[in-house]
Amino acid sequence: MDNNGDNLRPLRHSAAHIMAEAVLDLFPGAKFGIGPAIESGFYYDFELPRPVTPEDFPAIENRMREIIRGKYNFNHSTQTVAQARESFKDQPFKLELIDAIAKGELGTHGENSDPDAVRGTDTVSIYQHDTFMDLCAGPHVHNTVEVPEDAFKLMQIAGAYWRGSEKNPQLTRIYGTAWQSKKELDDYLWKLEEAKKRDHRKLGKELELFILPDEVGSGLPIWLPKGAQVRRLIEEYVYQNQVARGYQHVYSPHMGKKQLWITSGHWDLYGDKMYAPMDIDGVDYLVKPMNCPMHMMVYKNSLRSYKELPIRIAENATVYRREQSGELTGLLRVRMITQDDAHIFVRPDQIQDEFLNVLDQTLDQFRTMGFSEFEAWVSVRDPKNKTKYLGDDESWTNAEDAIKAALDSRDMEYIVAEGEAKFYGPALDIMVKDALGRKWQCTTIQVDFQLPRRFQLEYIDADGTAKTPVVLHRAPLGSIERFFAILVEHYAGAFPVWLAPVQAMVIPIADRHNDYAFEVQKKLQAQGFRVEVDTRSERMNAKIRDAQLQKIPYMLVVGDKEAQAAAVSVRLRTGEDLKAMPLDDFVAMAKRLVESKSMELK
């Protein structure tokens, strides 16, 4: 739950029930399913006598306001299964849930099912306000009037299969949002509109960054020259950062024998994300979903001493995962994923220090890229379902404790996410907040005792005995494709100068100024800048406007005065006019911003 989190849940849950009553009033004969509070709002599922459209929203919202003004209490009670079946005799979806509750297939209410329920029950939990009643365990506000009339809005309509199964009827899902004040609602709606403007798929097309052609296949992007330039700058920065911290870089194949991923455990526990084997010379091969086995081979290539550890093996490598078509979203979810991947082989006594080194490197990179707010999640095993994971209890406890100890030593707050660990080890997952306050999961840093054992990795310890190293898996950006999409939306396509695919557009006022424009371009390119010249027969202001739409940081206008003075008139993409300045002064200013990786334009 975002923003005020649990504080908003009762309000949103109550708004959902109020909406359901309004829909049932306006659509006689409607059948209803479930209606929980969700992040930023709520929804309810309905089987309706006629299709509902956004044009129906005003009538539903007005009826909701009438119900709110009725000042009805939300009253909690319990009913026996028999009583509940009578209460909901005209609601087939509720009758199905009541039967499931009685059999122990759900919890005692319909909206938050309990998959661990193993016993049936004779009673169900009920909430009622006015004429509307539902299977529900809450929470709710005390009275309908506590839902502000001017702080909710119905948002959209979608289809949803009953209980998430395509074998069941498809219901109409109506989404809404609810907040504690009109200002919060207005802020949220503004962010939604701003998010549409920043959508990386829209900007990717407008700024010519990447394409996803049907002819190539879903989830398989092609990077256009401008997008490829930004990607290359990101990768070069990451590479230089890694070299400075002692990483050794390798290249590995895009495929390997199936046995590699049987040994690693991926085939058994990650197989649903992997593509089918290919028969090559009678041997099964797989395109790689992970780089781990390849880097295990790098380590295994030599006899290792305890003095060599930690050994840091890095690779910007593309892997391939079988994502479902419905999950693919621009560059945020693709089938070919390039990771800023590395595997660090350490002695057990080095885990905490090396983990902190990776954490520091990760946060430093994010800050350089323009992100300053983070959220940390420690993903641990589900203790009730240990068969999903490799290894023994002791190694898992040691790995989880190592992560927590490292974070505690930094006084870094974190959330423990039970059941979110990778199958071979727990992880620290870091989310970044973008310019709109949205959270994006990027980094993963995993502590792994399992794969070194499975691949029989060793080092010779100080006492001359062979020991098994521990591996830290780390990908600070997570996926170059996903991070690029996040970066586009964070900056709304207006990259800082050091990352901008085109840093300056030289704009000659008239054709006679073209020669000087190309001279300016040549001098800037000699200094390492990415510069274009607009020689189109358009008006100067139109050229400036077009360059601004392309999010180019600088427009350098040149005419007679600039040519005579070896100067340029500098306009910023923000619209600010810095007036004429000597070309050398512009070079010094821009170079300072690029070298410092500044977010500023002057």
Secondary structure as UniProt FT lines:
FT   TURN            3..4
FT   HELIX           5..7
FT   HELIX           9..26
FT   TURN            28..29
FT   STRAND          31..32
FT   STRAND          37..38
FT   TURN            39..40
FT   STRAND          41..47
FT   HELIX           54..56
FT   HELIX           57..69
FT   STRAND          75..80
FT   HELIX           81..87
FT   TURN            88..90
FT   HELIX           92..102
FT   TURN            103..104
FT   TURN            115..116
FT   STRAND          123..129
FT   TURN            130..131
FT   STRAND          132..135
FT   HELIX           144..146
FT   TURN            149..150
FT   STRAND          152..161
FT   HELIX           162..164
FT   TURN            166..167
FT   STRAND          170..178
FT   HELIX           182..198
FT   HELIX           200..206
FT   TURN            207..208
FT   STRAND          210..211
FT   TURN            214..216
FT   TURN            218..219
FT   STRAND          222..223
FT   HELIX           225..244
FT   TURN            245..246
FT   STRAND          248..249
FT   STRAND          255..257
FT   HELIX           258..264
FT   HELIX           266..269
FT   HELIX           271..273
FT   STRAND          278..280
FT   TURN            281..282
FT   STRAND          283..287
FT   HELIX           292..300
FT   TURN            306..308
FT   STRAND          311..320
FT   HELIX           325..327
FT   TURN            330..332
FT   STRAND          336..346
FT   HELIX           348..350
FT   HELIX           351..368
FT   TURN            369..370
FT   STRAND          374..380
FT   TURN            383..384
FT   HELIX           386..388
FT   HELIX           393..409
FT   TURN            410..411
FT   STRAND          415..418
FT   TURN            423..424
FT   STRAND          427..433
FT   TURN            435..436
FT   STRAND          439..448
FT   HELIX           450..454
FT   TURN            455..456
FT   STRAND          459..460
FT   TURN            462..463
FT   STRAND          466..467
FT   STRAND          470..475
FT   HELIX           480..491
FT   TURN            492..493
FT   TURN            497..499
FT   STRAND          504..508
FT   HELIX           511..513
FT   HELIX           514..526
FT   TURN            527..528
FT   STRAND          531..533
FT   HELIX           540..549
FT   TURN            550..551
FT   STRAND          554..558
FT   HELIX           560..565
FT   STRAND          567..572
FT   TURN            573..574
FT   STRAND          577..582
FT   HELIX           583..595
FT   TURN            596..597
//
